[in-house]
């Protein structure tokens, strides 16, 4: 797993949030990859290709548009933040481990995560994407502030998902976040670029 961008958190909470937003990966994969993890006859999917990583945009990525209360329904674009402020954007990438037991475990935690995300007043927009060839899922979430994001991160449902992340996801899953006031640049492609830059700087 790669986790970046949490250096500003108090040290007392860093350990608990080292898998921060892992639940978003799990929620996205549980929602959009349930049909990709196993065939109808029960056979598991092939392992992901070597080039399938968080820092490479999948050629066959199928992504919804950003949707949520922060999106203008007339234009379909994210509304700008209040003057002088910025949004916090989180991005995740993950590939589920194979097997029926994994999907069963997804079912045990997905409902709580889905409900928790839906009840977060600070979640302004969410985009989900999946790659059939890689069996991977991506999320892009826009939060009103970093504090709003951590209200979700430190919630009970999310902490339970953090504990399950290594059980459910391949170790290549990636989590990161950043702040920006430029809404036009909040895209899946930009999140991939940021993940790639982080990987390049990693020891």
ChimeraX commands (.cxc) that place a marker at each C-alpha (Angstrom):
marker #1 position 0.00,0.00,0.00 radius 0.5
marker #1 position 1.07,3.56,-0.64 radius 0.5
marker #1 position -0.30,6.23,1.65 radius 0.5
marker #1 position 0.76,9.81,1.14 radius 0.5
marker #1 position -0.29,13.26,2.26 radius 0.5
marker #1 position -1.09,12.65,5.93 radius 0.5
marker #1 position 1.99,14.34,7.37 radius 0.5
marker #1 position -0.04,17.23,8.78 radius 0.5
marker #1 position -2.08,15.00,11.06 radius 0.5
marker #1 position -1.38,14.89,14.81 radius 0.5
marker #1 position 0.98,12.00,15.62 radius 0.5
marker #1 position -1.61,10.42,17.91 radius 0.5
marker #1 position -3.89,9.71,14.95 radius 0.5
marker #1 position -1.34,8.80,12.28 radius 0.5
marker #1 position -1.24,5.11,13.20 radius 0.5
marker #1 position -5.02,4.80,13.11 radius 0.5
marker #1 position -5.22,6.54,9.74 radius 0.5
marker #1 position -2.27,4.89,8.00 radius 0.5
marker #1 position -4.86,3.18,5.85 radius 0.5
marker #1 position -7.00,6.30,5.67 radius 0.5
marker #1 position -9.66,6.18,2.96 radius 0.5
marker #1 position -9.00,2.48,2.45 radius 0.5
marker #1 position -12.73,2.12,2.99 radius 0.5
marker #1 position -13.33,4.21,-0.10 radius 0.5
marker #1 position -11.33,1.68,-2.10 radius 0.5
marker #1 position -13.29,-1.17,-0.56 radius 0.5
marker #1 position -16.62,0.57,-1.12 radius 0.5
marker #1 position -15.82,1.30,-4.75 radius 0.5
marker #1 position -14.57,-2.21,-5.45 radius 0.5
marker #1 position -17.51,-3.74,-3.65 radius 0.5
marker #1 position -19.88,-1.66,-5.74 radius 0.5
marker #1 position -18.34,-1.89,-9.20 radius 0.5
marker #1 position -16.06,-4.92,-9.23 radius 0.5
marker #1 position -18.27,-7.61,-7.76 radius 0.5
marker #1 position -18.86,-8.94,-11.24 radius 0.5
marker #1 position -15.16,-8.86,-12.13 radius 0.5
marker #1 position -13.71,-10.80,-9.22 radius 0.5
marker #1 position -15.23,-14.10,-10.25 radius 0.5
marker #1 position -16.84,-15.65,-13.31 radius 0.5
marker #1 position -20.39,-16.92,-13.25 radius 0.5
marker #1 position -19.09,-20.49,-12.92 radius 0.5
marker #1 position -17.14,-19.62,-9.78 radius 0.5
marker #1 position -13.68,-19.42,-11.36 radius 0.5
marker #1 position -11.50,-16.61,-10.11 radius 0.5
marker #1 position -10.32,-13.87,-12.44 radius 0.5
marker #1 position -6.80,-13.79,-13.80 radius 0.5
marker #1 position -4.27,-11.84,-11.69 radius 0.5
marker #1 position -3.76,-8.19,-12.68 radius 0.5
marker #1 position -1.27,-7.39,-15.42 radius 0.5
marker #1 position 2.20,-6.18,-14.43 radius 0.5
marker #1 position 1.48,-2.75,-15.95 radius 0.5
marker #1 position -1.65,-2.33,-13.84 radius 0.5
marker #1 position -0.56,0.16,-11.17 radius 0.5
marker #1 position -1.99,3.23,-9.53 radius 0.5
marker #1 position 0.33,5.51,-11.48 radius 0.5
marker #1 position -0.75,4.34,-14.93 radius 0.5
marker #1 position -4.15,5.30,-16.35 radius 0.5
marker #1 position -5.86,2.16,-17.62 radius 0.5
marker #1 position -6.69,2.30,-21.34 radius 0.5
marker #1 position -10.09,0.75,-20.69 radius 0.5
marker #1 position -10.96,2.73,-17.56 radius 0.5
marker #1 position -14.72,3.12,-17.31 radius 0.5
marker #1 position -15.53,6.07,-15.06 radius 0.5
marker #1 position -18.73,7.79,-14.07 radius 0.5
marker #1 position -18.86,11.57,-14.00 radius 0.5
marker #1 position -18.39,13.43,-10.73 radius 0.5
marker #1 position -21.72,13.54,-8.93 radius 0.5
marker #1 position -22.93,14.91,-5.63 radius 0.5
marker #1 position -24.26,18.05,-3.95 radius 0.5
marker #1 position -21.21,20.08,-5.01 radius 0.5
marker #1 position -21.91,19.52,-8.71 radius 0.5
marker #1 position -24.03,22.06,-10.61 radius 0.5
marker #1 position -26.89,20.03,-12.14 radius 0.5
marker #1 position -27.20,22.42,-15.07 radius 0.5
marker #1 position -23.56,22.38,-16.14 radius 0.5
marker #1 position -22.44,19.07,-14.67 radius 0.5
marker #1 position -19.35,20.84,-13.33 radius 0.5
marker #1 position -18.08,21.08,-9.77 radius 0.5
marker #1 position -18.94,24.40,-8.19 radius 0.5
marker #1 position -15.89,26.46,-7.15 radius 0.5
marker #1 position -15.02,26.65,-3.44 radius 0.5
marker #1 position -15.79,29.83,-1.50 radius 0.5
marker #1 position -13.40,32.66,-2.29 radius 0.5
marker #1 position -10.11,32.26,-0.46 radius 0.5
marker #1 position -10.65,28.60,0.34 radius 0.5
marker #1 position -9.96,25.25,-1.30 radius 0.5
marker #1 position -11.29,21.73,-1.52 radius 0.5
marker #1 position -9.62,18.55,-0.30 radius 0.5
marker #1 position -9.49,15.84,-2.95 radius 0.5
marker #1 position -8.86,12.19,-2.15 radius 0.5
marker #1 position -7.97,9.49,-4.64 radius 0.5
marker #1 position -7.73,5.74,-4.23 radius 0.5
marker #1 position -6.69,2.80,-6.39 radius 0.5
marker #1 position -7.03,-0.88,-5.62 radius 0.5
marker #1 position -7.32,-4.42,-6.93 radius 0.5
marker #1 position -9.36,-6.91,-4.90 radius 0.5
marker #1 position -7.85,-10.18,-3.82 radius 0.5
marker #1 position -9.40,-13.14,-5.58 radius 0.5
marker #1 position -11.83,-15.65,-4.13 radius 0.5
marker #1 position -15.39,-16.04,-2.95 radius 0.5
marker #1 position -14.36,-15.42,0.66 radius 0.5
marker #1 position -13.19,-11.93,-0.30 radius 0.5
marker #1 position -16.51,-11.06,-1.90 radius 0.5
marker #1 position -18.36,-12.43,1.13 radius 0.5
marker #1 position -16.29,-10.18,3.36 radius 0.5
marker #1 position -17.04,-7.24,1.08 radius 0.5
marker #1 position -20.71,-7.85,1.66 radius 0.5
marker #1 position -20.23,-7.71,5.41 radius 0.5
marker #1 position -18.74,-4.22,5.41 radius 0.5
marker #1 position -19.97,-2.59,2.21 radius 0.5
marker #1 position -23.40,-1.60,3.51 radius 0.5
marker #1 position -21.98,0.31,6.48 radius 0.5
marker #1 position -19.43,2.13,4.31 radius 0.5
marker #1 position -22.02,3.03,1.69 radius 0.5
marker #1 position -24.37,4.43,4.34 radius 0.5
marker #1 position -21.57,6.34,6.02 radius 0.5
marker #1 position -20.43,7.96,2.78 radius 0.5
marker #1 position -24.00,8.95,1.93 radius 0.5
marker #1 position -24.42,10.66,5.30 radius 0.5
marker #1 position -21.25,12.76,5.14 radius 0.5
marker #1 position -22.23,16.45,4.76 radius 0.5
marker #1 position -18.68,17.35,3.78 radius 0.5
marker #1 position -18.58,14.96,0.80 radius 0.5
marker #1 position -19.29,17.22,-2.17 radius 0.5
marker #1 position -18.69,14.91,-5.10 radius 0.5
marker #1 position -17.64,11.34,-5.86 radius 0.5
marker #1 position -16.47,9.56,-8.99 radius 0.5
marker #1 position -15.98,5.80,-9.38 radius 0.5
marker #1 position -14.03,4.05,-12.10 radius 0.5
marker #1 position -13.11,0.48,-13.00 radius 0.5
marker #1 position -10.84,-1.29,-15.45 radius 0.5
marker #1 position -12.01,-4.70,-16.68 radius 0.5
marker #1 position -8.55,-5.64,-17.97 radius 0.5
marker #1 position -6.80,-4.84,-14.68 radius 0.5
marker #1 position -9.67,-5.77,-12.38 radius 0.5
marker #1 position -8.96,-2.51,-10.62 radius 0.5
marker #1 position -11.09,0.24,-9.16 radius 0.5
marker #1 position -10.48,3.95,-8.59 radius 0.5
marker #1 position -12.26,6.59,-6.57 radius 0.5
marker #1 position -12.04,10.37,-6.71 radius 0.5
marker #1 position -13.76,12.27,-3.90 radius 0.5
marker #1 position -14.08,16.00,-3.29 radius 0.5
marker #1 position -14.48,17.17,0.31 radius 0.5
marker #1 position -15.40,20.57,1.68 radius 0.5
marker #1 position -12.25,20.51,3.82 radius 0.5
marker #1 position -9.60,18.20,5.21 radius 0.5
marker #1 position -11.47,18.19,8.53 radius 0.5
marker #1 position -14.60,17.00,6.72 radius 0.5
marker #1 position -12.63,14.19,5.11 radius 0.5
marker #1 position -11.24,13.05,8.45 radius 0.5
marker #1 position -14.72,12.96,9.98 radius 0.5
marker #1 position -15.29,10.07,7.59 radius 0.5
marker #1 position -11.79,8.63,7.97 radius 0.5
marker #1 position -12.08,8.34,11.74 radius 0.5
marker #1 position -15.65,7.01,11.73 radius 0.5
marker #1 position -16.41,3.54,13.07 radius 0.5
marker #1 position -17.35,2.05,9.70 radius 0.5
marker #1 position -14.19,3.33,8.07 radius 0.5
marker #1 position -11.91,2.16,10.87 radius 0.5
marker #1 position -13.38,-1.33,10.51 radius 0.5
marker #1 position -12.64,-1.20,6.79 radius 0.5
marker #1 position -9.06,-0.10,7.47 radius 0.5
marker #1 position -8.58,-3.25,9.53 radius 0.5
marker #1 position -9.89,-5.33,6.61 radius 0.5
marker #1 position -8.00,-3.57,3.80 radius 0.5
marker #1 position -4.99,-5.89,3.73 radius 0.5
marker #1 position -7.31,-8.89,3.78 radius 0.5
marker #1 position -9.42,-7.67,0.85 radius 0.5
marker #1 position -6.99,-5.74,-1.36 radius 0.5
marker #1 position -3.78,-6.54,-3.16 radius 0.5
marker #1 position -0.81,-4.74,-1.52 radius 0.5
marker #1 position -0.55,-2.34,-4.47 radius 0.5
marker #1 position -3.53,-0.28,-3.32 radius 0.5
marker #1 position -2.86,3.45,-3.13 radius 0.5
marker #1 position -4.40,6.25,-1.09 radius 0.5
marker #1 position -3.58,9.95,-1.33 radius 0.5
marker #1 position -5.14,13.40,-0.96 radius 0.5
marker #1 position -4.35,17.03,-1.73 radius 0.5
marker #1 position -5.89,20.50,-1.56 radius 0.5
marker #1 position -6.84,22.62,-4.56 radius 0.5
marker #1 position -9.05,25.52,-5.56 radius 0.5
marker #1 position -8.86,24.66,-9.28 radius 0.5
marker #1 position -11.98,22.60,-9.92 radius 0.5
marker #1 position -11.25,22.00,-13.62 radius 0.5
marker #1 position -8.15,20.02,-12.68 radius 0.5
marker #1 position -10.01,17.53,-10.47 radius 0.5
marker #1 position -9.98,14.50,-12.75 radius 0.5
marker #1 position -9.07,10.83,-12.68 radius 0.5
marker #1 position -6.16,11.60,-15.00 radius 0.5
marker #1 position -4.79,14.17,-12.56 radius 0.5
marker #1 position -5.09,11.72,-9.67 radius 0.5
marker #1 position -3.09,9.18,-11.66 radius 0.5
marker #1 position -0.41,11.80,-12.34 radius 0.5
marker #1 position -0.19,12.62,-8.64 radius 0.5
marker #1 position 0.08,8.96,-7.67 radius 0.5
marker #1 position 2.81,8.46,-10.27 radius 0.5
marker #1 position 4.75,11.46,-8.92 radius 0.5
marker #1 position 4.50,10.12,-5.38 radius 0.5
marker #1 position 5.72,6.71,-6.47 radius 0.5
marker #1 position 8.68,8.32,-8.23 radius 0.5
marker #1 position 9.70,10.09,-5.01 radius 0.5
marker #1 position 9.20,7.03,-2.81 radius 0.5
marker #1 position 12.44,5.44,-1.50 radius 0.5
marker link #1:1,2 radius 0.2
marker link #1:2,3 radius 0.2
marker link #1:3,4 radius 0.2
marker link #1:4,5 radius 0.2
marker link #1:5,6 radius 0.2
marker link #1:6,7 radius 0.2
marker link #1:7,8 radius 0.2
marker link #1:8,9 radius 0.2
marker link #1:9,10 radius 0.2
marker link #1:10,11 radius 0.2
marker link #1:11,12 radius 0.2
marker link #1:12,13 radius 0.2
marker link #1:13,14 radius 0.2
marker link #1:14,15 radius 0.2
marker link #1:15,16 radius 0.2
marker link #1:16,17 radius 0.2
marker link #1:17,18 radius 0.2
marker link #1:18,19 radius 0.2
marker link #1:19,20 radius 0.2
marker link #1:20,21 radius 0.2
marker link #1:21,22 radius 0.2
marker link #1:22,23 radius 0.2
marker link #1:23,24 radius 0.2
marker link #1:24,25 radius 0.2
marker link #1:25,26 radius 0.2
marker link #1:26,27 radius 0.2
marker link #1:27,28 radius 0.2
marker link #1:28,29 radius 0.2
marker link #1:29,30 radius 0.2
marker link #1:30,31 radius 0.2
marker link #1:31,32 radius 0.2
marker link #1:32,33 radius 0.2
marker link #1:33,34 radius 0.2
marker link #1:34,35 radius 0.2
marker link #1:35,36 radius 0.2
marker link #1:36,37 radius 0.2
marker link #1:37,38 radius 0.2
marker link #1:38,39 radius 0.2
marker link #1:39,40 radius 0.2
marker link #1:40,41 radius 0.2
marker link #1:41,42 radius 0.2
marker link #1:42,43 radius 0.2
marker link #1:43,44 radius 0.2
marker link #1:44,45 radius 0.2
marker link #1:45,46 radius 0.2
marker link #1:46,47 radius 0.2
marker link #1:47,48 radius 0.2
marker link #1:48,49 radius 0.2
marker link #1:49,50 radius 0.2
marker link #1:50,51 radius 0.2
marker link #1:51,52 radius 0.2
marker link #1:52,53 radius 0.2
marker link #1:53,54 radius 0.2
marker link #1:54,55 radius 0.2
marker link #1:55,56 radius 0.2
marker link #1:56,57 radius 0.2
marker link #1:57,58 radius 0.2
marker link #1:58,59 radius 0.2
marker link #1:59,60 radius 0.2
marker link #1:60,61 radius 0.2
marker link #1:61,62 radius 0.2
marker link #1:62,63 radius 0.2
marker link #1:63,64 radius 0.2
marker link #1:64,65 radius 0.2
marker link #1:65,66 radius 0.2
marker link #1:66,67 radius 0.2
marker link #1:67,68 radius 0.2
marker link #1:68,69 radius 0.2
marker link #1:69,70 radius 0.2
marker link #1:70,71 radius 0.2
marker link #1:71,72 radius 0.2
marker link #1:72,73 radius 0.2
marker link #1:73,74 radius 0.2
marker link #1:74,75 radius 0.2
marker link #1:75,76 radius 0.2
marker link #1:76,77 radius 0.2
marker link #1:77,78 radius 0.2
marker link #1:78,79 radius 0.2
marker link #1:79,80 radius 0.2
marker link #1:80,81 radius 0.2
marker link #1:81,82 radius 0.2
marker link #1:82,83 radius 0.2
marker link #1:83,84 radius 0.2
marker link #1:84,85 radius 0.2
marker link #1:85,86 radius 0.2
marker link #1:86,87 radius 0.2
marker link #1:87,88 radius 0.2
marker link #1:88,89 radius 0.2
marker link #1:89,90 radius 0.2
marker link #1:90,91 radius 0.2
marker link #1:91,92 radius 0.2
marker link #1:92,93 radius 0.2
marker link #1:93,94 radius 0.2
marker link #1:94,95 radius 0.2
marker link #1:95,96 radius 0.2
marker link #1:96,97 radius 0.2
marker link #1:97,98 radius 0.2
marker link #1:98,99 radius 0.2
marker link #1:99,100 radius 0.2
marker link #1:100,101 radius 0.2
marker link #1:101,102 radius 0.2
marker link #1:102,103 radius 0.2
marker link #1:103,104 radius 0.2
marker link #1:104,105 radius 0.2
marker link #1:105,106 radius 0.2
marker link #1:106,107 radius 0.2
marker link #1:107,108 radius 0.2
marker link #1:108,109 radius 0.2
marker link #1:109,110 radius 0.2
marker link #1:110,111 radius 0.2
marker link #1:111,112 radius 0.2
marker link #1:112,113 radius 0.2
marker link #1:113,114 radius 0.2
marker link #1:114,115 radius 0.2
marker link #1:115,116 radius 0.2
marker link #1:116,117 radius 0.2
marker link #1:117,118 radius 0.2
marker link #1:118,119 radius 0.2
marker link #1:119,120 radius 0.2
marker link #1:120,121 radius 0.2
marker link #1:121,122 radius 0.2
marker link #1:122,123 radius 0.2
marker link #1:123,124 radius 0.2
marker link #1:124,125 radius 0.2
marker link #1:125,126 radius 0.2
marker link #1:126,127 radius 0.2
marker link #1:127,128 radius 0.2
marker link #1:128,129 radius 0.2
marker link #1:129,130 radius 0.2
marker link #1:130,131 radius 0.2
marker link #1:131,132 radius 0.2
marker link #1:132,133 radius 0.2
marker link #1:133,134 radius 0.2
marker link #1:134,135 radius 0.2
marker link #1:135,136 radius 0.2
marker link #1:136,137 radius 0.2
marker link #1:137,138 radius 0.2
marker link #1:138,139 radius 0.2
marker link #1:139,140 radius 0.2
marker link #1:140,141 radius 0.2
marker link #1:141,142 radius 0.2
marker link #1:142,143 radius 0.2
marker link #1:143,144 radius 0.2
marker link #1:144,145 radius 0.2
marker link #1:145,146 radius 0.2
marker link #1:146,147 radius 0.2
marker link #1:147,148 radius 0.2
marker link #1:148,149 radius 0.2
marker link #1:149,150 radius 0.2
marker link #1:150,151 radius 0.2
marker link #1:151,152 radius 0.2
marker link #1:152,153 radius 0.2
marker link #1:153,154 radius 0.2
marker link #1:154,155 radius 0.2
marker link #1:155,156 radius 0.2
marker link #1:156,157 radius 0.2
marker link #1:157,158 radius 0.2
marker link #1:158,159 radius 0.2
marker link #1:159,160 radius 0.2
marker link #1:160,161 radius 0.2
marker link #1:161,162 radius 0.2
marker link #1:162,163 radius 0.2
marker link #1:163,164 radius 0.2
marker link #1:164,165 radius 0.2
marker link #1:165,166 radius 0.2
marker link #1:166,167 radius 0.2
marker link #1:167,168 radius 0.2
marker link #1:168,169 radius 0.2
marker link #1:169,170 radius 0.2
marker link #1:170,171 radius 0.2
marker link #1:171,172 radius 0.2
marker link #1:172,173 radius 0.2
marker link #1:173,174 radius 0.2
marker link #1:174,175 radius 0.2
marker link #1:175,176 radius 0.2
marker link #1:176,177 radius 0.2
marker link #1:177,178 radius 0.2
marker link #1:178,179 radius 0.2
marker link #1:179,180 radius 0.2
marker link #1:180,181 radius 0.2
marker link #1:181,182 radius 0.2
marker link #1:182,183 radius 0.2
marker link #1:183,184 radius 0.2
marker link #1:184,185 radius 0.2
marker link #1:185,186 radius 0.2
marker link #1:186,187 radius 0.2
marker link #1:187,188 radius 0.2
marker link #1:188,189 radius 0.2
marker link #1:189,190 radius 0.2
marker link #1:190,191 radius 0.2
marker link #1:191,192 radius 0.2
marker link #1:192,193 radius 0.2
marker link #1:193,194 radius 0.2
marker link #1:194,195 radius 0.2
marker link #1:195,196 radius 0.2
marker link #1:196,197 radius 0.2
marker link #1:197,198 radius 0.2
marker link #1:198,199 radius 0.2
marker link #1:199,200 radius 0.2
marker link #1:200,201 radius 0.2
marker link #1:201,202 radius 0.2
marker link #1:202,203 radius 0.2
view
